[in-house]
């Protein structure tokens, strides 16, 4: 069973990426043949600094490797290093109805915030479909906000198969990440580096505390003497991901009884986040000191990915009737 998933090159991983995707990816390596991609083509569908893209891509690779993505057990590569991604995406635009793309919730949300909407934003899910189906992956680990894109992906596979494929492309199934939607430290929006409401996994203890100290808690708790409701507190939600179960129970009890102030609760959480990220920071430092090793891993990953992608595209071109590079089209 083959799994594919991708992540945009935003630099180092943050808590939202880690809980929402990467910690699950690391576990999936024990169950599936995994292919993980740093999707830099997706990143250029919005405004970005061209001078920073390569550095952010490299930093993301360092973070993924440090977090536990093992190049001996998985394929890790950069999307733009495998040209077949964009080739298959163009093929899929010919079977994807415009109306279905316009109905995508993420497209509508992002389009509302732009004066001029680029076609790349509309076709984002088509490239996603190509990313996954290029490797004929059967499983895609995603958050709930991406399930609609998986449904479109399945539809693209069906439409292409009906016209050319006779079941060639599988219809991938989503694998929902256990963490679900991770709310940012502002207590409102989804965790995002651009919003500044998260913690980087490579940040040290002091930086973690600096970010966590002003985090929003139960809005109804005004003073330390007020009892709180942990179920509406975002800091408590993070305890459930980083703290032992006994600590989670203690946090909930002391919050309800006003036996702890919010800063006390945050200090315990900061210590547990620091503990979990300490070995990741150590591995990242070693990788940053050996950049050629990281580039070699990405190079080897791209070679392995290209081998799989070339097989898929050779079959796609033949089934669609393209003239072969050797001369005449081969009979099916």
C-alpha positions, 0 to 999 in steps of 0.5 A, spaced: 500 500 500 502 506 497 502 513 501 503 520 498 503 526 502 506 533 501 508 540 504 509 547 502 516 549 503 515 554 509 521 554 512 522 550 518 516 546 521 511 549 526 507 545 531 501 546 527 505 542 521 508 537 526 501 535 529 497 536 523 501 532 519 508 530 520 508 526 526 503 522 523 507 521 517 513 518 521 508 513 524 505 511 517 512 509 515 512 503 519 505 501 515 506 503 508 510 505 502 511 512 503 512 518 498 513 525 501 514 531 497 516 538 498 511 541 494 514 548 491 510 548 485 504 549 490 507 554 494 508 559 488 500 560 487 501 565 492 505 571 492 512 569 495 519 572 495 523 568 490 530 569 493 527 565 499 524 559 496 530 555 495 532 556 502 525 555 505 525 548 501 532 546 504 530 548 511 523 544 510 527 538 508 532 539 514 525 539 519 522 533 516 528 529 516 530 531 523 522 530 525 523 522 523 522 522 516 527 516 514 530 516 507 531 509 508 524 507 509 521 513 505 522 517 499 523 524 500 524 529 494 522 536 492 516 537 487 520 541 482 525 536 481 520 531 478 518 534 471 512 529 470 508 532 476 506 538 471 506 534 465 500 529 468 497 536 471 496 538 464 493 532 462 488 532 468 486 539 466 483 536 460 478 531 464 477 536 470 470 540 469 471 547 471 465 548 475 468 543 480 474 547 481 470 553 482 466 549 488 472 548 492 471 551 498 479 553 499 479 556 492 473 560 494 476 563 501 482 564 498 480 568 491 475 572 496 482 575 499 485 577 492 484 582 487 486 578 481 485 571 482 491 567 478 489 560 474 494 556 478 490 557 485 484 555 481 488 549 478 491 547 485 487 541 486 489 538 479 496 539 481 494 535 487 491 530 484 497 529 479 502 529 485 498 523 488 496 519 482 503 520 479 505 514 484 498 511 483 498 512 491 492 509 494 492 513 501 493 520 502 494 523 509 490 529 510 486 534 515 479 535 514 480 541 510 483 537 505 478 531 504 474 535 499 480 535 494 481 528 495 474 527 493 475 531 487 482 527 486 478 521 486 473 524 480 479 526 476 481 518 476 474 516 475 474 521 469 481 519 466 480 512 467 473 512 463 476 515 457 483 512 457 485 508 463 480 502 464 482 502 472 489 504 471 489 510 476 486 508 483 481 512 487 485 514 493 482 514 500 484 520 505 487 518 511 485 523 517 490 525 521 489 524 529 490 531 531 485 534 527 485 542 526 490 545 530 488 552 532 493 557 533 496 561 539 491 566 538 485 561 540 482 563 533 485 561 526 488 555 524 496 555 526 500 558 521 507 561 520 504 567 516 499 569 522 505 568 527 500 564 532 505 558 532 511 555 535 517 553 530 519 546 532 527 548 532 526 553 537 529 553 543 526 553 550 526 561 551 523 562 544 518 557 546 516 560 552 516 567 549 511 565 544 507 561 549 506 566 555 501 570 551 497 565 548 490 565 549 486 561 554 479 560 556 476 567 555 472 567 561 477 566 566 479 573 567 483 572 574 487 567 577 481 566 582 476 564 577 475 557 575 476 555 568 473 551 563 479 547 559 474 544 554 475 551 551 482 553 552 487 552 547 493 551 551 489 545 554 488 542 547 496 543 546 497 539 553 493 533 550 498 533 544 504 534 548 503 532 556 502 525 559 495 523 560 496 524 568 498 531 567 492 532 562 488 530 568 491 534 573 491 541 568 483 540 567 482 539 575 486 545 577 483 549 571 476 548 574 478 549 581 482 555 580 488 551 583 493 554 578 493 560 574 494 560 566 501 561 567 502 555 571 499 551 566 503 554 560 510 553 564 508 545 564 506 545 557 512 549 555 517 544 559 513 538 555 514 541 548 521 543 549 522 536 551 519 533 545 522 537 540 529 537 544 532 531 540 529 534 533 533 540 534 539 536 536 538 532 529 536 538 525 543 542 528 547 536 525 543 536 518 544 543 518 552 542 519 552 537 513 548 541 507 551 536 502 548 530 506 541 533 505 542 535 498 544 528 497 538 525 500 533 530 496 537 528 490 536 520 491 529 521 493 528 525 486 531 519 482 527 514 486 521 518 484 522 520 477 523 512 476 516 511 478 513 517 475 516 515 468 513 509 468 506 512 470 507 517 464 509 512 459 503 508 460 499 515 460 502 517 453 501 510 450 493 510 453 492 517 450 495 516 443 501 520 443 506 519 438 512 516 442 519 519 442 522 513 438 517 515 432 511 511 431 505 510 436 506 503 439 500 499 438 496 498 445 
